[in-house]
Amino acid sequence: ALDQAWFMGELAGRGAAGHTGFTGTMLVLDRATDTFAILLANTVHPRRRPPDNGPRALLGTRVARAVRAI
């Protein structure tokens, strides 16, 4: 997926690509800033429930802000 703020947070932008997984995992690559974020999770255990994309977007936002601060 390209430029998807719903899970990339502030890392979303032109040239950002990523993918989410069933258990809450996420990978985002931002070529514009040479940045990546990986989130490994197991949020469906022990039962299935609707996905919570808040932690994914928060990770992307925090990584983007940290890169900008450098």
Helices and strands as residue ranges (DSSP letters): H 5-8, G 9-11, E 16-20, E 26-30, E 35-39, H 54-69
